[in-house]
Amino acid sequence: MSFSAVNAGVVAMAVSYAGPLALVLAAAGAAGLSAAQTSSWVWAISIGAGLTCVGLSWWSRTPVITAFSTPGAAILVTALAQHDYAEAVGAFLCAGVAATALTVTGVFTRVLARIPEGIVSAMLAGILFSFGTAIFTSLRSAPLLAGAMVVGYLLAKGLWPTYAVMCALAVGLVTAWAGGGLHLDVSGPGLAVPHLTAPHFSVGALIGIGVPLLVATLAGQYAPGMTVLRADGYRPDERVVCGTTGVVSTLLAPFGSHAINPAAITAAICTGPEAHRDPARRWVAGVSCGIGYLVVGCFGSTLVALFTGLPEALVATLAGVALLGAFSGSLARTVADERHREASVVTFLATASGVTVAGIGSPFWGLLAGVLAHLLLKVRRGEPARAFGEDRDLEPAGGAERRRQVADYPADRAVRDAETPPDRLVGQPFRE
């Protein structure tokens, strides 16, 4: 057990509900769902995320954080009202089957592996950018609350870096309580009851809901989610992680779950040094987050009110300070490789713009823009035509002999022959 890792998991779970849950409730309201259907929807996404968080983190000893698809929920705010709920459930079911097939077979992983690491890191940095700027917009709307949290975080970062995020949360809660900003309503009923809806299949729902949901979830959640893990040196079997979330999404679709997937934003809270200095012990954060999901899922309306009742500025500032480390690391990797720097910057700017086209968010368009820029820049440099993803820009000149020297680097032998030390986690894939 690790108190800092448990705290990181709780913070990740709180951030997951405080913002994205509002999209789910808005979609349910726009579609005119009953209270039973809405409660079942919250139950399904919570139980699905909880089971996958606990199971995958325990199995892999890696902080595998899963969540319900935020881009998918954003699409449903407008799309769900245009179709019958049973048809939407059928679209959820088909999207889950397709996501499982693409990830288990390794098709999605092979495509992702062909993209330069700087471009994928730039996409992650672009996603995190808005959370960093939210700190300063919160300072404008709630200067006392946000300012106290930032000061508390910075002071704790210098004195007790492991507990800096926890200190920011404590300062925020005390400040909000003292200012009368906490509006928590826990008077509702307790246990949530799952409601089964028989799926109906229609071409209109499959095209209008299923396809956008699948693309948005794969591009906006699966790719960034696995990038977060790789960025902090973790290498779980992507087929198992992504395939498991796809199977769980499919099984829970009749109860309202639109998509369960590897998390990106909240995962960064649990995979960095703020969760624990020892990377081998950060998996506790994944189990902690999963247990939190399960508790909220079982006691739906009562505990959901605790998260939705927090001040918006508190949640925004908490997410911002918790992700500062992840953002700085992603930004450093974005510009680390000079050969791919321009394409990576294009990816960062397109992703950070927040543009949405055809219901698909900026992470997908940023990744697409970066890949196109990478291909065009290769033509400009007059490089030989090779299969995309076969660049060897980090390989030293000198042929096989130099490659053997790189492979025989003492630190690499230590990494392969023993437990991966924290300071070698990020450097190993670059040397390889």
C-alpha positions in Angstrom: 0.0 0.0 0.0 1.1 3.5 -0.7 -0.8 6.5 0.5 0.4 8.8 -2.3 -0.6 6.2 -4.9 -4.0 5.7 -3.3 -4.5 9.5 -3.3 -3.5 9.8 -7.0 -6.2 7.2 -7.8 -8.8 9.0 -5.8 -7.9 12.3 -7.5 -8.1 10.7 -11.0 -11.5 9.2 -10.2 -12.8 12.6 -8.9 -11.6 14.4 -12.1 -13.2 11.7 -14.2 -16.6 12.3 -12.7 -16.5 16.1 -12.0 -16.3 17.1 -15.7 -17.2 14.2 -18.2 -20.1 13.0 -16.2 -21.9 16.3 -17.0 -21.7 15.3 -20.7 -23.4 12.0 -19.9 -26.2 13.7 -18.0 -26.6 16.3 -20.7 -26.9 13.6 -23.3 -29.4 11.7 -21.2 -31.5 14.8 -20.7 -31.4 15.7 -24.4 -32.6 12.2 -25.4 -35.4 12.3 -22.7 -34.2 9.2 -20.9 -36.0 8.1 -17.8 -34.4 8.3 -14.3 -33.9 4.5 -14.4 -32.2 4.6 -17.7 -29.9 7.4 -16.7 -29.0 5.8 -13.4 -28.3 2.5 -15.3 -26.0 4.4 -17.7 -24.0 5.9 -14.9 -23.9 2.4 -13.2 -22.7 0.7 -16.4 -19.8 3.1 -17.2 -18.7 3.2 -13.5 -18.8 -0.6 -13.1 -17.0 -1.1 -16.4 -14.3 1.4 -15.7 -13.9 0.0 -12.1 -13.6 -3.6 -13.1 -11.0 -2.9 -15.9 -9.0 -0.5 -13.7 -8.7 -3.0 -10.8 -8.3 -6.1 -13.0 -5.7 -4.7 -15.5 -3.7 -2.9 -12.9 -3.5 -5.9 -10.7 -2.7 -8.3 -13.6 0.0 -6.1 -15.1 1.4 -4.4 -12.0 1.0 -1.2 -14.1 -1.2 1.8 -13.3 -3.7 1.1 -16.1 -6.4 3.7 -15.7 -9.6 3.3 -17.7 -12.6 5.5 -18.0 -15.8 6.0 -20.1 -15.2 7.8 -23.4 -15.4 11.5 -23.0 -15.4 12.3 -26.8 -18.0 9.6 -27.2 -20.2 11.3 -24.5 -19.7 14.6 -26.3 -20.9 13.1 -29.6 -24.0 11.7 -27.8 -25.1 15.1 -26.5 -26.5 15.8 -30.0 -26.6 12.4 -31.7 -28.5 10.5 -29.1 -31.6 12.7 -29.3 -31.9 11.9 -33.0 -32.4 8.1 -32.5 -34.4 5.8 -30.4 -32.6 4.7 -27.2 -32.8 1.0 -28.2 -31.2 1.8 -31.5 -28.4 3.8 -29.7 -27.8 0.7 -27.5 -27.4 -1.4 -30.7 -24.9 1.2 -32.0 -23.0 1.0 -28.7 -22.9 -2.8 -29.0 -21.5 -2.7 -32.6 -18.9 -0.1 -31.7 -17.7 -2.2 -28.8 -17.4 -5.3 -31.0 -15.5 -3.3 -33.7 -13.2 -1.8 -31.1 -12.4 -5.2 -29.7 -11.6 -6.7 -33.1 -9.3 -3.8 -34.1 -7.4 -3.9 -30.9 -7.2 -7.7 -30.2 -6.0 -8.4 -33.7 -3.3 -5.8 -33.3 -4.4 -3.7 -36.3 -4.7 -0.6 -34.3 -1.4 -1.2 -32.5 0.5 -1.7 -35.7 -0.9 1.5 -37.2 0.0 3.4 -34.0 3.5 1.9 -33.9 4.3 3.4 -37.3 3.9 7.0 -36.1 7.0 8.8 -34.7 7.0 9.1 -31.0 7.4 12.8 -31.1 4.1 13.2 -33.0 2.2 11.0 -30.6 3.7 12.9 -27.6 2.7 16.2 -29.2 -0.9 15.0 -29.4 -0.8 14.2 -25.7 0.7 17.6 -25.0 -2.0 19.3 -27.0 -4.7 17.5 -25.0 -3.1 18.5 -21.7 -2.6 22.1 -22.8 -6.1 23.2 -22.1 -5.9 21.8 -18.6 -2.8 23.9 -17.9 -4.4 27.1 -19.2 -7.6 26.3 -17.1 -5.5 27.1 -14.0 -5.2 30.7 -15.1 -8.8 31.0 -16.3 -9.8 29.8 -12.9 -7.7 32.5 -11.3 -9.8 35.0 -13.2 -13.2 33.5 -12.2 -12.3 32.4 -8.6 -9.0 34.1 -7.7 -9.0 33.2 -4.0 -9.8 29.5 -4.5 -7.6 28.9 -7.5 -4.8 31.0 -6.1 -4.8 29.2 -2.8 -4.6 25.9 -4.5 -1.7 26.9 -6.8 0.3 28.4 -3.9 -0.4 25.2 -1.8 0.7 23.0 -4.7 3.9 24.9 -5.3 4.9 25.0 -1.6 4.2 21.3 -1.2 6.0 20.6 -4.4 9.2 22.0 -2.9 8.7 20.4 0.5 6.8 17.1 -0.1 6.6 16.6 -3.9 4.8 13.3 -3.5 1.9 14.8 -1.7 1.7 18.1 -3.7 -1.6 17.3 -5.5 -3.2 16.1 -2.2 -2.2 19.3 -0.5 -3.8 21.3 -3.4 -7.0 19.3 -3.1 -7.1 19.8 0.7 -6.5 23.6 0.4 -9.2 23.8 -2.3 -11.8 22.0 -0.2 -11.1 24.1 2.9 -11.1 27.4 0.9 -14.4 26.4 -0.9 -16.0 25.4 2.4 -14.9 28.6 4.1 -16.3 30.7 1.2 -19.6 28.8 1.0 -18.8 27.4 -2.4 -19.5 23.7 -1.6 -23.1 22.7 -2.6 -23.3 19.0 -1.9 -26.7 17.3 -2.0 -26.6 13.8 -0.7 -30.3 13.5 0.1 -31.0 11.2 -2.9 -31.5 7.4 -2.9 -28.5 5.2 -2.5 -28.0 2.0 -4.6 -28.2 2.2 -8.3 -30.3 -0.4 -10.2 -29.1 -1.6 -13.6 -31.8 -1.4 -16.3 -31.5 -3.7 -19.3 -32.5 -2.4 -22.7 -32.8 -4.8 -25.6 -30.7 -3.5 -28.5 -32.3 -2.6 -31.9 -30.1 -2.3 -35.0 -30.6 0.4 -37.6 -28.4 1.7 -40.4 -29.1 5.3 -39.3 -28.0 4.7 -35.7 -24.9 2.7 -36.8 -23.8 5.5 -39.1 -24.9 8.4 -36.9 -23.8 7.0 -33.5 -21.7 3.9 -34.0 -19.1 5.1 -36.5 -18.4 8.5 -34.9 -18.3 6.8 -31.4 -15.8 4.2 -32.6 -13.5 6.7 -34.4 -13.6 9.2 -31.6 -12.9 6.6 -28.9 -10.0 5.0 -30.8 -8.3 8.2 -31.9 -9.2 10.3 -28.9 -8.9 7.8 -26.0 -7.1 4.6 -27.0 -4.1 6.3 -28.7 -3.5 9.0 -26.0 -4.2 6.4 -23.2 -1.5 4.0 -24.4 0.8 7.0 -25.1 0.6 8.1 -21.4 1.7 4.6 -20.3 4.5 4.4 -22.8 5.6 8.0 -21.9 6.3 6.9 -18.3 8.1 3.7 -19.3 5.3 1.2 -19.0 4.8 -1.5 -21.6 1.7 -3.6 -20.9 0.3 -5.8 -23.6 -1.8 -3.4 -25.6 -3.9 -6.1 -27.1 -4.9 -7.3 -23.6 -5.5 -3.8 -22.2 -7.5 -2.4 -25.2 -9.2 -5.7 -26.0 -10.4 -6.1 -22.4 -12.0 -2.6 -22.4 -13.6 -3.4 -25.7 -15.1 -6.7 -24.4 -16.4 -4.9 -21.2 -17.9 -2.2 -23.3 -19.7 -4.8 -25.4 -21.0 -6.7 -22.4 -22.3 -3.5 -20.6 -23.8 -1.9 -23.7 -27.3 -3.2 -23.0 -27.2 -1.4 -19.7 -26.2 1.9 -21.3 -22.4 1.9 -21.4 -21.4 3.7 -24.6 -17.6 3.0 -24.4 -15.0 1.9 -21.8 -11.4 2.7 -22.9 -7.9 3.4 -21.6 -7.9 6.9 -20.0 -5.6 9.6 -21.1 -6.0 12.7 -18.9 -6.7 10.9 -15.6 -4.1 8.2 -16.4 -1.4 10.9 -16.4 -2.2 11.7 -12.8 -1.4 8.1 -11.8 1.5 7.2 -14.0 3.9 10.0 -13.0 6.2 10.5 -10.0 3.5 12.4 -8.1 1.8 9.0 -7.6 4.9 7.4 -6.2 8.6 7.8 -6.7 9.0 4.1 -7.4 7.3 3.3 -10.8 6.9 -0.3 -9.7 4.5 0.8 -7.0 2.2 3.1 -9.0 -0.1 0.3 -10.0 -1.8 0.8 -6.6 -3.2 4.0 -8.0 -4.9 2.1 -10.7 -6.5 -0.3 -8.1 -7.5 2.7 -6.0 -9.1 4.5 -8.9 -11.0 1.3 -9.9 -12.4 0.8 -6.4 -13.5 4.4 -6.4 -15.4 3.8 -9.7 -17.1 0.7 -8.2 -18.2 2.6 -5.1 -19.6 5.4 -7.2 -21.3 2.9 -9.5 -23.0 1.1 -6.7 -24.1 4.2 -4.8 -24.8 6.2 -7.9 -26.9 9.2 -7.2 -25.7 9.9 -3.7 -21.9 9.8 -4.4 -22.2 11.4 -7.9 -23.6 14.5 -6.2 -20.4 14.8 -4.1 -18.4 15.2 -7.3 -20.8 17.2 -9.4 -21.3 19.6 -6.4 -17.7 20.7 -6.3 -17.0 24.2 -7.6 -15.9 24.2 -11.2 -12.8 26.3 -10.5 -11.7 23.7 -7.9 -12.0 20.8 -10.3 -10.3 22.8 -13.1 -7.4 23.9 -11.0 -6.9 20.5 -9.4 -6.7 18.8 -12.8 -4.3 21.5 -14.0 -1.8 21.2 -11.2 -2.1 17.4 -11.2 -1.1 17.3 -14.9 1.7 19.8 -14.9 4.3 17.1 -14.8 2.7 15.1 -17.6 2.5 18.1 -19.8 6.1 19.2 -19.3 7.3 15.7 -20.1 5.2 15.4 -23.2 6.3 18.8 -24.4 9.9 17.9 -23.9 9.5 14.7 -26.0 7.7 16.7 -28.6 10.7 18.8 -29.5 13.4 16.3 -28.5 13.9 14.8 -32.0 15.0 17.5 -34.4 14.1 15.5 -37.5 10.5 15.2 -36.5 10.2 18.5 -34.6 8.2 20.4 -37.2 5.6 17.7 -37.7 5.4 17.3 -33.9 4.7 21.0 -33.5 2.0 20.9 -36.2 0.4 18.0 -34.2 0.6 20.0 -30.9 -0.9 23.1 -32.4 -3.8 21.3 -34.2 -4.6 19.3 -31.1 -4.4 22.2 -28.7 -6.7 24.2 -31.0 -9.7 22.1 -29.8 -11.2 22.0 -33.3 -14.0 19.5 -33.9 -15.0 18.4 -37.4 -17.8 16.0 -38.1 -18.2 15.2 -34.4 -14.5 14.1 -34.1 -12.3 16.0 -31.7 -9.0 17.6 -32.1 -6.8 14.7 -31.0 -7.7 12.8 -34.1 -7.2 15.8 -36.4 -4.0 16.8 -34.7 -2.6 13.2 -35.2 -3.7 13.2 -38.8 -2.1 16.7 -39.4 1.2 15.5 -37.9 1.3 12.4 -39.9 0.7 14.3 -43.2 3.3 16.9 -42.2 5.8 14.1 -41.5 5.2 12.5 -44.9 5.4 15.8 -46.8 8.6 16.9 -44.9 10.2 13.6 -45.9 9.5 14.4 -49.5 11.0 17.9 -49.1 14.2 16.5 -47.6 14.5 14.0 -50.5 14.6 11.0 -48.3 14.3 7.5 -49.9 10.8 6.2 -50.1 10.3 3.7 -47.3 7.3 2.2 -45.6 5.8 4.7 -43.2 7.1 4.1 -39.7 10.4 2.6 -40.8 12.5 5.7 -40.1 15.7 5.1 -38.3 16.4 8.8 -37.4 17.8 7.9 -34.0 20.1 5.1 -35.3 23.8 6.1 -35.3 25.8 6.0 -38.5 28.2 3.1 -38.9 26.2 0.1 -39.8 25.9 -3.1 -37.8 29.0 -2.5 -35.7 27.6 0.7 -34.3 24.3 -0.9 -33.7 25.9 -3.6 -31.7 27.7 -0.9 -29.7 24.4 0.8 -28.9 22.8 -2.5 -28.0 25.8 -3.2 -25.7 25.4 0.1 -23.8 25.9 -0.9 -20.1 22.7 0.8 -19.0 20.7 -1.2 -21.6 22.2 -4.4 -20.2 21.1 -3.3 -16.8 17.7 -2.5 -18.0 17.3 -5.9 -19.7 18.9 -8.0 -17.0 17.3 -6.5 -13.9 14.3 -4.6 -12.8 13.9 -1.3 -14.7 15.2 1.5 -12.6 13.1 4.7 -12.6 15.7 6.8 -14.3 16.0 4.4 -17.2 12.3 4.1 -18.1 12.0 6.9 -20.6 15.6 6.7 -22.0 15.4 3.0 -22.9 13.0 3.2 -25.9 15.0 6.2 -27.3 18.3 4.2 -27.2 16.6 1.1 -28.6 
